[in-house]
Amino acid sequence: LSFENPVFGQFAFYSGIVICKTMAMSLLTSVTRMKNRAFANPEDYKLRGKPGDEGKPVTNATVERIRRCHLNDLENVIPFVLIGLLYVCTKPDPSTALMHFRAFTGLRIFHTFAYLIPLP
């Protein structure tokens, strides 16, 4: 496992993209929670709540949609990284490996847009 191995380099690049995308989803969730004042915990109201708010957790459809998309990323990206690392160890054909890495990354990005827009 070194960057002299072209498959490992490709894997590291595409893993980095999907990991960064997953991390961006947590930031998007937080920003949307603050914008809609839909906090999950009563103590969060002390920081950003309106005066007079009782501090009860509030659900918001937009926040929940983004949160579910983020959870879906976590359910898929972590196995991709772990299984992909094992796949790299099998010394696959570089062009086949690149196709798999690109397909997964592209489809994860497409899934995010399709889920958040939402597409019919």
C-alpha angles and dihedrals in degrees: 000000000000137000089253085074104081092208092055090049091052091046092051092049096050093040088054091053095052092043091052090048090052091050090049089056090060090052090048090050092052095047092048091049091054094044092051095034089232102146123179097210131046092230090061089069091066088065103040109002126117118255108270096028110139092217096242115154111259127202121214124191094224093048091048092050092052091044092052090049090051091049089050089054091052091050092053109028097054093053090045091056094046097042091040090056090053089046091054088054090060090065096236126191105281095228093050092047091049090052091053094046093047093046093051093046094046093047093049090053091046090048091054094052093042092050098044100042087038112230117206 
